[in-house]
Amino acid sequence: MDTIIAGILQEEYGVDPIENYEKTRNILQDKYGEADIVLLPEYSMVNILGGLKPGEVFEKAERLNDSTYLSKLSDLAGKLGTTIIAHFLEKTDKGKPYSTSVVVKPDGSIEKAYSKMHLFDAYGYRESDYLEPGDKPSRPIIVGSFKFYVAICYDIRFPELFRLYALNNADGVLVHMGWVRGPLKEELLDGLARSRSHENTMYLVVANHTGKQYTGRSGLFNPYGYREIDMGVKPGYREVVLDKGIVESARRDIPVLEHSRSKWNISLQ
């Protein structure tokens, strides 16, 4: 199919996984239409900025193959008949969980897509006190004729990751966001997302946490770098059409991937 429908959920979440699942369930049961995939924000399982200590975050994390939270999301995906791209705190044997993106399909299967490689140790905050970094890029997620990869929040500041995805024929990147509030942070998020979409001629689908700590402003950025959807700052849900033809036309009009020298084996002396 040349078009698909993506659902973007924006919500304010707390520290309890089951209560957070119920928020997701309630808004999707009320608003879901016919999306092929639904993207949830970062920290939608557990808001680690909700006053938790690192050890408490680890206790709330779960194993991929033994997760009450994912089991409930799987039931919801089955009832809605859609695939949910969920953010998950994946328990490890290293004392800290991974920040992981999980593909929850309506047939009951649950597959890991990616663990966040770039942890937010900036602006005086140390996400690495809470989380273990991943060590490899996202695997592809195929939806119809679209190929997606995943990024998580702070990753958006690392253009080489998005260029890697584009050079591997990405039509879009699904971005879980927990973009923390601060002076002009909404504009910064907007500028980074526009840049990553434009410079790689691909879609960015952004689902952001909202509330007192986060900026909201979830939405869709098209392959020409334009923001097509801005969800503002309130909790909500939107379904948007992604068109493969727009990816193809952008890559004809702006052949940056063909011109990119990052494909070359260049040694800097």
LOTI-299239 format. One record per residue (C-alpha): residue number from 0; residue in one letter; chain; y, x, z. Coordinates in steps of 0.1 Angstrom, whole numbers. Layout:
N
[NUM, "A", "A", [Y, X, Z]]
...
% end
This chain:
269
[0, "M", "A", [0, 0, 0]]
[1, "D", "A", [35, 13, -9]]
[2, "T", "A", [51, -3, 22]]
[3, "I", "A", [41, -6, 58]]
[4, "I", "A", [57, -22, 89]]
[5, "A", "A", [65, -2, 120]]
[6, "G", "A", [72, -17, 153]]
[7, "I", "A", [96, 1, 177]]
[8, "L", "A", [96, -8, 214]]
[9, "Q", "A", [125, 2, 237]]
[10, "E", "A", [121, -5, 274]]
[11, "E", "A", [129, 8, 309]]
[12, "Y", "A", [98, 19, 327]]
[13, "G", "A", [89, 28, 363]]
[14, "V", "A", [63, 50, 380]]
[15, "D", "A", [34, 27, 381]]
[16, "P", "A", [11, 27, 350]]
[17, "I", "A", [-2, -8, 353]]
[18, "E", "A", [33, -23, 359]]
[19, "N", "A", [45, -3, 328]]
[20, "Y", "A", [15, -16, 308]]
[21, "E", "A", [25, -52, 318]]
[22, "K", "A", [60, -46, 305]]
[23, "T", "A", [47, -34, 272]]
[24, "R", "A", [22, -63, 270]]
[25, "N", "A", [48, -89, 278]]
[26, "I", "A", [74, -78, 252]]
[27, "L", "A", [47, -74, 225]]
[28, "Q", "A", [31, -107, 232]]
[29, "D", "A", [66, -123, 229]]
[30, "K", "A", [80, -103, 200]]
[31, "Y", "A", [52, -88, 179]]
[32, "G", "A", [50, -101, 143]]
[33, "E", "A", [30, -81, 118]]
[34, "A", "A", [35, -44, 124]]
[35, "D", "A", [9, -20, 111]]
[36, "I", "A", [17, 4, 139]]
[37, "V", "A", [37, 1, 171]]
[38, "L", "A", [54, 31, 187]]
[39, "L", "A", [61, 33, 224]]
[40, "P", "A", [87, 56, 241]]
[41, "E", "A", [80, 88, 260]]
[42, "Y", "A", [72, 82, 297]]
[43, "S", "A", [61, 46, 290]]
[44, "M", "A", [30, 52, 310]]
[45, "V", "A", [48, 69, 340]]
[46, "N", "A", [85, 77, 342]]
[47, "I", "A", [83, 112, 357]]
[48, "L", "A", [120, 111, 364]]
[49, "G", "A", [115, 81, 387]]
[50, "G", "A", [116, 103, 419]]
[51, "L", "A", [81, 117, 416]]
[52, "K", "A", [71, 152, 427]]
[53, "P", "A", [49, 173, 404]]
[54, "G", "A", [18, 166, 424]]
[55, "E", "A", [24, 129, 423]]
[56, "V", "A", [28, 130, 386]]
[57, "F", "A", [-6, 148, 383]]
[58, "E", "A", [-22, 122, 405]]
[59, "K", "A", [-10, 94, 382]]
[60, "A", "A", [-23, 112, 351]]
[61, "E", "A", [-57, 101, 337]]
[62, "R", "A", [-84, 115, 315]]
[63, "L", "A", [-85, 103, 279]]
[64, "N", "A", [-121, 91, 282]]
[65, "D", "A", [-117, 75, 315]]
[66, "S", "A", [-83, 58, 315]]
[67, "T", "A", [-75, 23, 329]]
[68, "Y", "A", [-41, 24, 312]]
[69, "L", "A", [-55, 32, 278]]
[70, "S", "A", [-83, 7, 282]]
[71, "K", "A", [-57, -21, 288]]
[72, "L", "A", [-36, -9, 258]]
[73, "S", "A", [-68, -9, 237]]
[74, "D", "A", [-74, -46, 246]]
[75, "L", "A", [-38, -54, 237]]
[76, "A", "A", [-41, -36, 203]]
[77, "G", "A", [-73, -56, 196]]
[78, "K", "A", [-56, -89, 205]]
[79, "L", "A", [-26, -81, 183]]
[80, "G", "A", [-46, -65, 155]]
[81, "T", "A", [-24, -34, 153]]
[82, "T", "A", [-24, 3, 161]]
[83, "I", "A", [-4, 14, 191]]
[84, "I", "A", [10, 49, 193]]
[85, "A", "A", [12, 55, 230]]
[86, "H", "A", [26, 82, 252]]
[87, "F", "A", [1, 92, 279]]
[88, "L", "A", [-1, 116, 308]]
[89, "E", "A", [-34, 134, 301]]
[90, "K", "A", [-50, 149, 331]]
[91, "T", "A", [-62, 185, 327]]
[92, "D", "A", [-80, 211, 347]]
[93, "K", "A", [-48, 232, 349]]
[94, "G", "A", [-31, 214, 377]]
[95, "K", "A", [-5, 198, 355]]
[96, "P", "A", [-10, 171, 328]]
[97, "Y", "A", [-2, 172, 291]]
[98, "S", "A", [25, 150, 276]]
[99, "T", "A", [2, 134, 250]]
[100, "S", "A", [5, 110, 221]]
[101, "V", "A", [-26, 88, 217]]
[102, "V", "A", [-36, 66, 187]]
[103, "V", "A", [-50, 33, 201]]
[104, "K", "A", [-66, 13, 173]]
[105, "P", "A", [-75, -24, 173]]
[106, "D", "A", [-112, -16, 168]]
[107, "G", "A", [-112, -1, 203]]
[108, "S", "A", [-111, 36, 193]]
[109, "I", "A", [-87, 59, 212]]
[110, "E", "A", [-78, 93, 196]]
[111, "K", "A", [-55, 121, 207]]
[112, "A", "A", [-28, 130, 182]]
[113, "Y", "A", [-7, 156, 199]]
[114, "S", "A", [4, 172, 232]]
[115, "K", "A", [41, 181, 235]]
[116, "M", "A", [46, 218, 228]]
[117, "H", "A", [83, 222, 237]]
[118, "L", "A", [89, 212, 273]]
[119, "F", "A", [125, 203, 284]]
[120, "D", "A", [135, 233, 305]]
[121, "A", "A", [172, 229, 299]]
[122, "Y", "A", [204, 215, 315]]
[123, "G", "A", [190, 226, 348]]
[124, "Y", "A", [159, 205, 345]]
[125, "R", "A", [124, 219, 344]]
[126, "E", "A", [98, 197, 327]]
[127, "S", "A", [74, 226, 329]]
[128, "D", "A", [72, 220, 367]]
[129, "Y", "A", [55, 187, 359]]
[130, "L", "A", [37, 192, 326]]
[131, "E", "A", [15, 217, 308]]
[132, "P", "A", [26, 225, 272]]
[133, "G", "A", [4, 218, 242]]
[134, "D", "A", [-5, 246, 219]]
[135, "K", "A", [-8, 231, 184]]
[136, "P", "A", [10, 206, 161]]
[137, "S", "A", [1, 170, 156]]
[138, "R", "A", [-29, 159, 136]]
[139, "P", "A", [-20, 135, 108]]
[140, "I", "A", [-20, 97, 113]]
[141, "I", "A", [-28, 78, 82]]
[142, "V", "A", [-15, 42, 79]]
[143, "G", "A", [-20, 27, 44]]
[144, "S", "A", [-6, 52, 19]]
[145, "F", "A", [16, 68, 46]]
[146, "K", "A", [9, 101, 64]]
[147, "F", "A", [26, 105, 98]]
[148, "Y", "A", [28, 132, 124]]
[149, "V", "A", [40, 130, 160]]
[150, "A", "A", [68, 147, 179]]
[151, "I", "A", [79, 141, 215]]
[152, "C", "A", [116, 141, 226]]
[153, "Y", "A", [127, 178, 231]]
[154, "D", "A", [107, 187, 200]]
[155, "I", "A", [135, 172, 179]]
[156, "R", "A", [156, 203, 186]]
[157, "F", "A", [130, 225, 169]]
[158, "P", "A", [135, 220, 131]]
[159, "E", "A", [106, 243, 122]]
[160, "L", "A", [81, 218, 136]]
[161, "F", "A", [95, 190, 114]]
[162, "R", "A", [96, 213, 83]]
[163, "L", "A", [59, 222, 90]]
[164, "Y", "A", [50, 185, 89]]
[165, "A", "A", [71, 180, 58]]
[166, "L", "A", [54, 209, 40]]
[167, "N", "A", [21, 192, 49]]
[168, "N", "A", [31, 161, 30]]
[169, "A", "A", [44, 140, 59]]
[170, "D", "A", [60, 107, 48]]
[171, "G", "A", [74, 104, 83]]
[172, "V", "A", [73, 115, 119]]
[173, "L", "A", [68, 92, 149]]
[174, "V", "A", [90, 104, 178]]
[175, "H", "A", [84, 93, 214]]
[176, "M", "A", [117, 97, 232]]
[177, "G", "A", [129, 99, 268]]
[178, "W", "A", [164, 111, 259]]
[179, "V", "A", [183, 116, 292]]
[180, "R", "A", [218, 103, 295]]
[181, "G", "A", [248, 126, 296]]
[182, "P", "A", [281, 132, 279]]
[183, "L", "A", [278, 122, 242]]
[184, "K", "A", [240, 125, 244]]
[185, "E", "A", [236, 93, 222]]
[186, "E", "A", [256, 110, 195]]
[187, "L", "A", [236, 142, 198]]
[188, "L", "A", [203, 123, 194]]
[189, "D", "A", [217, 105, 164]]
[190, "G", "A", [228, 137, 148]]
[191, "L", "A", [195, 155, 154]]
[192, "A", "A", [175, 126, 140]]
[193, "R", "A", [197, 123, 109]]
[194, "S", "A", [193, 160, 103]]
[195, "R", "A", [155, 161, 107]]
[196, "S", "A", [151, 132, 84]]
[197, "H", "A", [176, 144, 57]]
[198, "E", "A", [165, 180, 56]]
[199, "N", "A", [129, 170, 52]]
[200, "T", "A", [134, 139, 31]]
[201, "M", "A", [111, 118, 53]]
[202, "Y", "A", [113, 89, 78]]
[203, "L", "A", [119, 94, 115]]
[204, "V", "A", [107, 64, 136]]
[205, "V", "A", [122, 69, 171]]
[206, "A", "A", [112, 49, 202]]
[207, "N", "A", [133, 58, 232]]
[208, "H", "A", [132, 49, 269]]
[209, "T", "A", [163, 31, 281]]
[210, "G", "A", [178, 21, 314]]
[211, "K", "A", [200, 40, 339]]
[212, "Q", "A", [185, 74, 331]]
[213, "Y", "A", [181, 72, 294]]
[214, "T", "A", [202, 66, 263]]
[215, "G", "A", [183, 40, 243]]
[216, "R", "A", [194, 40, 207]]
[217, "S", "A", [159, 38, 193]]
[218, "G", "A", [157, 32, 156]]
[219, "L", "A", [148, 42, 121]]
[220, "F", "A", [162, 71, 100]]
[221, "N", "A", [154, 71, 63]]
[222, "P", "A", [145, 100, 40]]
[223, "Y", "A", [182, 103, 29]]
[224, "G", "A", [192, 109, 65]]
[225, "Y", "A", [208, 75, 71]]
[226, "R", "A", [202, 55, 103]]
[227, "E", "A", [189, 21, 91]]
[228, "I", "A", [182, 6, 126]]
[229, "D", "A", [201, 11, 158]]
[230, "M", "A", [186, -8, 188]]
[231, "G", "A", [215, -2, 211]]
[232, "V", "A", [209, 2, 248]]
[233, "K", "A", [190, -29, 259]]
[234, "P", "A", [152, -33, 261]]
[235, "G", "A", [139, -48, 229]]
[236, "Y", "A", [115, -47, 200]]
[237, "R", "A", [121, -44, 163]]
[238, "E", "A", [99, -44, 132]]
[239, "V", "A", [110, -24, 102]]
[240, "V", "A", [97, -18, 67]]
[241, "L", "A", [90, 17, 55]]
[242, "D", "A", [88, 22, 17]]
[243, "K", "A", [69, 50, 2]]
[244, "G", "A", [91, 48, -29]]
[245, "I", "A", [121, 58, -9]]
[246, "V", "A", [103, 90, 3]]
[247, "E", "A", [94, 98, -34]]
[248, "S", "A", [129, 91, -47]]
[249, "A", "A", [146, 112, -19]]
[250, "R", "A", [123, 141, -28]]
[251, "R", "A", [132, 138, -65]]
[252, "D", "A", [169, 135, -57]]
[253, "I", "A", [170, 162, -30]]
[254, "P", "A", [141, 186, -37]]
[255, "V", "A", [146, 207, -6]]
[256, "L", "A", [109, 211, 0]]
[257, "E", "A", [104, 225, -35]]
[258, "H", "A", [133, 249, -29]]
[259, "S", "A", [123, 259, 6]]
[260, "R", "A", [118, 296, 11]]
[261, "S", "A", [99, 289, 44]]
[262, "K", "A", [68, 286, 23]]
[263, "W", "A", [72, 323, 13]]
[264, "N", "A", [56, 351, 33]]
[265, "I", "A", [88, 370, 42]]
[266, "S", "A", [88, 400, 66]]
[267, "L", "A", [121, 406, 83]]
[268, "Q", "A", [128, 444, 89]]
% end
